[in-house]
Amino acid sequence: MQYRTIGKTGLPVSEIGFGCGNNAVLMVKASYEDQLQAVRHALDLGINYFDTAFAYGLGKSEENLGRILNQLKTSAVISTKIRLDADALTDLKAATQREVEAGLRRLQRESVDLIQLHTRVVNGRQPDQRFGMTPGEILGRSGVLEGFKAMRDKGKVGYFGFTGLGDPAALHEVVDSGAFHSFQAYYNLLNPSAGHPVPPGFSALDYGLLIDCAAAQGMGVAVIRVLAAGALTSNPGAGGGSTPEPLSKGSEYSLDVQRAEKLKAALAVDGKGMTQTAIRFGLMNPKVSTVLVGFSNTAHIDEAVACSDAPLSDEEMAKIEKLWKTDFGRLN
């Protein structure tokens, strides 16, 4: 296992991170024995970074992870996330602090290394869209940032970040503020725009090299959806049996499956090979601190850890970049 740091914080993390989200279901729905076995196995292989959130099973992921890490008495790096809704707008600073405290109780911890905002970042709210917060509400006086700072002053959190979903222009505004230590980047072989140029009119959302902008501010970057909710695996559907909800406009699952099939054909790989190719791609960006992977069992952990320090070849990247330039040959 190779280790990197979260931006300028100096906090060392494994370049493969343990994602405790809903898609892989392990830390939300599996038995406690299976969860304990997986976490212990990950630690034995050198994974020291665990990412959870209240939104994962409405607190179940936090509760399960906290109980297991306490039993194992490990010094792992822990990140959790809070999601704020419209009712928080009356006092964002206070609401932020309440949600952080609630997360700590579920984790059974006095503090966490990293706290992140899980609410989308938008330029303006529309009635028919999921609730999001504007840069002003995040960065402004008595906003989310001030709530995070207050919790840091109390010794409850070490550093703070946010999930990089929403309007690209709004995300860039928050990154450019230099106020956060890290962000979670939507970045994968099917939408590389946070770290690679894409052609005008690219069929997925263009994040405009957001990873590069974050690195310029000294921020750490955790890659999310590296497997595109299962489109880049041998088991499309991400283990849940239903079509995963798209996190990013233009990356609906049916579209990503089309993109993935074109990649598999170009690289002459099968589903398992595509999975490892996807993880290796995420790791190749030196501005990335860690690639978060959701695991369903210990075999998945072995598969991901094998990708550490194993970059793609120049020939493979040339084939991939050709597909990006043609926008995957224009999807049907």
C-alpha positions in Angstrom: 0.0 0.0 0.0 1.2 3.5 -0.9 0.4 6.5 1.2 -0.3 10.2 0.3 -1.2 13.3 2.2 -4.5 15.2 2.3 -3.2 18.4 0.7 -1.3 20.7 3.0 -2.7 19.1 6.2 0.2 16.6 6.2 -2.4 13.9 7.2 -1.1 10.6 5.7 -3.8 8.4 4.1 -3.7 5.2 2.2 -4.2 5.8 -1.5 -7.0 3.2 -1.5 -9.7 4.4 0.9 -12.5 2.4 2.4 -15.8 3.8 1.2 -18.6 3.0 3.6 -21.5 4.1 1.4 -24.8 2.7 0.2 -23.8 1.2 -3.2 -21.6 -1.6 -1.9 -24.1 -2.2 1.0 -21.4 -3.8 3.2 -21.3 -1.2 6.0 -25.1 -0.6 5.8 -26.8 -4.0 5.4 -24.3 -6.8 5.9 -23.9 -8.7 9.2 -21.7 -7.3 11.9 -19.4 -10.3 11.5 -18.9 -9.7 7.8 -18.3 -6.0 8.5 -15.8 -6.7 11.2 -14.0 -9.2 9.0 -13.8 -6.7 6.1 -12.5 -3.8 8.2 -9.9 -6.0 9.9 -8.8 -7.3 6.5 -8.5 -3.8 5.1 -6.5 -2.6 8.0 -4.2 -5.7 7.7 -3.6 -4.7 4.0 -2.6 -1.1 4.9 -5.9 0.8 4.3 -6.1 3.5 7.0 -8.7 5.9 5.6 -12.4 5.3 6.2 -15.1 7.5 4.7 -18.7 7.4 6.0 -21.7 9.7 6.3 -25.1 10.0 7.9 -26.7 9.6 4.5 -25.3 6.1 4.3 -28.2 4.1 5.8 -29.4 7.1 7.7 -26.6 6.7 10.3 -26.2 2.9 10.1 -22.8 3.2 8.4 -21.5 5.6 11.0 -22.8 3.4 13.8 -21.4 0.2 12.4 -18.0 1.7 11.5 -17.6 3.4 14.9 -18.4 0.2 16.8 -16.0 -1.9 14.8 -13.1 0.6 15.0 -13.6 0.9 18.7 -13.5 -2.9 19.1 -10.3 -3.1 17.0 -8.8 -0.2 18.8 -7.2 1.2 15.6 -5.8 4.7 14.9 -7.4 4.9 11.5 -8.1 8.2 9.8 -11.9 8.8 9.8 -14.0 11.1 7.7 -17.7 11.6 8.0 -20.1 14.0 6.3 -23.2 16.0 7.3 -26.1 16.8 5.0 -28.0 20.0 5.6 -31.5 20.6 4.3 -33.7 23.7 3.9 -34.7 23.8 7.6 -31.0 24.5 8.5 -31.1 27.9 6.7 -32.4 29.8 9.7 -29.1 29.2 11.5 -26.6 27.4 9.4 -23.7 27.7 11.9 -25.8 26.2 14.7 -27.3 23.5 12.5 -23.8 22.5 11.3 -22.6 22.1 14.8 -25.6 20.0 15.8 -25.1 17.6 12.9 -21.4 17.2 13.6 -22.2 16.4 17.2 -24.8 13.8 16.1 -22.4 12.2 13.8 -19.8 11.9 16.6 -22.4 10.2 18.8 -23.2 7.7 16.2 -19.5 7.0 15.6 -18.9 6.9 19.4 -16.0 9.2 19.1 -14.9 12.5 20.7 -13.6 13.7 17.3 -12.9 12.9 13.7 -10.0 13.8 11.5 -12.1 15.2 8.6 -15.7 16.6 8.5 -17.3 17.3 5.2 -20.4 19.0 3.9 -22.5 16.4 1.9 -25.0 18.9 0.5 -24.7 19.8 -3.2 -23.2 23.2 -4.0 -25.3 25.3 -6.4 -25.6 28.8 -7.8 -29.3 28.9 -7.1 -32.1 26.7 -6.0 -34.8 25.5 -8.3 -38.1 24.1 -6.9 -37.8 20.9 -9.0 -34.2 20.1 -8.0 -32.6 18.5 -5.0 -31.8 20.9 -2.3 -28.4 22.5 -2.6 -26.5 25.3 -0.8 -24.9 28.3 -2.4 -21.3 29.3 -2.0 -22.5 32.3 0.1 -24.3 30.1 2.5 -21.3 27.8 2.9 -18.6 30.5 3.1 -20.5 33.4 4.6 -20.8 34.8 8.1 -22.6 32.3 10.4 -22.5 29.8 7.5 -21.4 26.2 7.3 -17.7 27.0 7.3 -18.1 29.0 10.5 -19.8 26.0 12.1 -16.9 23.7 11.1 -14.4 26.2 12.5 -16.3 26.3 15.8 -16.2 22.5 16.0 -12.5 22.6 15.3 -12.0 25.1 18.1 -13.7 22.7 20.4 -11.4 19.9 19.3 -14.2 17.9 17.7 -12.8 17.9 14.1 -9.3 18.2 12.6 -10.0 19.5 9.1 -12.9 20.1 6.8 -14.0 19.6 3.3 -17.0 19.1 1.0 -18.4 16.8 -1.6 -17.8 18.2 -5.1 -21.3 17.7 -6.6 -23.6 20.4 -8.0 -22.9 23.3 -10.3 -19.3 23.4 -11.5 -19.1 27.2 -11.3 -20.3 27.1 -7.7 -17.9 24.3 -6.9 -15.0 26.3 -8.3 -16.0 29.3 -6.2 -15.8 27.3 -3.0 -12.5 25.7 -4.0 -11.0 29.1 -5.0 -11.9 30.5 -1.6 -9.0 28.5 -0.2 -11.2 27.9 2.9 -11.4 24.1 2.8 -8.7 21.4 3.3 -10.2 18.8 0.9 -13.0 17.9 -1.4 -14.5 14.8 -2.9 -14.1 14.8 -6.7 -16.5 13.0 -9.1 -13.8 11.5 -11.3 -13.6 8.4 -13.3 -12.8 6.9 -16.7 -16.3 7.8 -18.0 -16.2 11.5 -16.8 -12.6 12.5 -16.3 -13.3 16.3 -16.6 -12.2 17.1 -13.0 -8.7 16.1 -14.0 -8.5 16.0 -17.8 -9.7 18.3 -20.6 -12.8 17.1 -22.4 -14.1 18.3 -25.8 -16.7 21.1 -26.0 -20.2 19.8 -25.5 -19.0 16.7 -23.7 -22.0 14.6 -22.9 -21.4 14.4 -19.2 -21.0 17.4 -16.8 -17.8 19.2 -17.3 -16.1 19.9 -13.9 -13.4 22.1 -15.6 -10.3 20.6 -14.1 -11.5 21.1 -10.6 -8.9 18.7 -9.2 -6.1 21.0 -10.5 -7.7 24.0 -9.0 -8.0 22.3 -5.7 -4.4 21.3 -5.7 -3.4 24.9 -6.5 -5.1 25.8 -3.2 -3.3 23.1 -1.3 -6.4 21.0 -0.9 -6.5 17.2 -0.7 -8.7 15.3 -3.2 -10.7 12.1 -2.5 -12.0 10.4 -5.7 -15.6 9.3 -5.5 -17.6 7.1 -8.0 -14.4 5.7 -9.5 -16.4 2.7 -10.6 -19.3 4.8 -11.9 -21.8 3.2 -9.6 -21.0 -0.2 -11.0 -20.9 0.5 -14.7 -17.1 -0.2 -14.6 -17.4 -3.6 -12.9 -18.4 -7.1 -13.9 -21.6 -6.7 -11.9 -23.6 -3.8 -13.4 -26.1 -2.4 -11.0 -23.7 -1.9 -8.1 -25.0 -4.7 -6.0 -28.3 -3.1 -5.0 -30.6 -4.6 -7.6 -31.9 -1.3 -8.8 -30.5 1.4 -11.1 -28.2 3.6 -9.0 -29.2 7.3 -8.7 -27.0 9.5 -10.8 -24.8 11.9 -8.8 -23.8 13.9 -11.7 -25.8 15.2 -14.7 -25.0 13.3 -17.9 -23.7 10.3 -16.0 -27.0 8.4 -15.8 -26.3 4.7 -15.4 -27.6 3.7 -18.8 -25.3 6.3 -20.5 -22.3 5.1 -18.4 -22.9 1.5 -19.3 -22.6 2.6 -23.0 -19.4 4.4 -22.3 -18.0 1.5 -20.3 -18.8 -1.0 -23.1 -16.8 1.2 -25.6 -13.9 1.3 -23.1 -13.9 -2.5 -22.6 -13.9 -3.0 -26.4 -11.0 -0.5 -26.9 -8.9 -2.0 -24.1 -9.9 -5.6 -24.7 -10.7 -6.2 -21.0 -13.5 -8.0 -19.2 -15.5 -6.7 -16.2 -12.9 -7.5 -13.6 -10.2 -6.1 -15.7 -12.2 -3.0 -16.2 -12.7 -2.5 -12.5 -9.0 -2.6 -11.8 -8.3 -0.3 -14.8 -10.8 2.2 -13.4 -9.1 2.2 -9.9 -5.6 2.4 -11.4 -6.7 5.4 -13.5 -7.9 7.2 -10.4 -4.6 6.6 -8.7 -2.5 7.9 -11.6 -3.4 11.5 -10.9 -0.7 12.8 -8.5 -3.0 15.5 -7.2 -5.4 12.8 -5.8 -4.9 11.9 -2.1 -7.0 8.8 -2.1 -9.4 6.8 -4.2 -12.5 5.7 -2.3 -13.8 2.3 -3.2 -16.9 0.6 -1.8 -16.4 -3.0 -0.9 -19.0 -5.8 -0.7 -16.5 -8.5 0.6 -12.9 -9.1 1.3 -12.2 -10.2 -2.3 -13.1 -6.8 -3.5 -10.6 -5.3 -1.0 -7.8 -7.5 -2.4 -8.8 -6.5 -5.9 -8.5 -2.8 -5.1 -5.3 -3.0 -3.1 -3.6 -4.8 -6.0 -4.1 -1.6 -8.0 -1.8 0.4 -5.6 1.3 1.6 -7.4 0.2 0.0 -10.7 -0.3 2.8 -13.3 -1.8 2.2 -16.7 0.5 2.1 -19.7 1.0 4.8 -22.2 -0.7 2.6 -24.8 -3.7 2.1 -22.6 -4.0 5.8 -21.9 -3.7 6.7 -25.6 -6.7 4.5 -26.3 -8.7 6.0 -23.4 -7.9 9.5 -24.4 -9.0 8.8 -28.0 -12.4 7.9 -26.7 -12.6 11.1 -24.6 -11.7 13.2 -27.5 -14.5 11.7 -29.6 -16.9 11.7 -26.6 -16.9 7.9 -26.7 -17.7 7.9 -30.4 -20.9 9.9 -29.7 -23.3 7.9 -27.6 -26.5 6.5 -29.1 
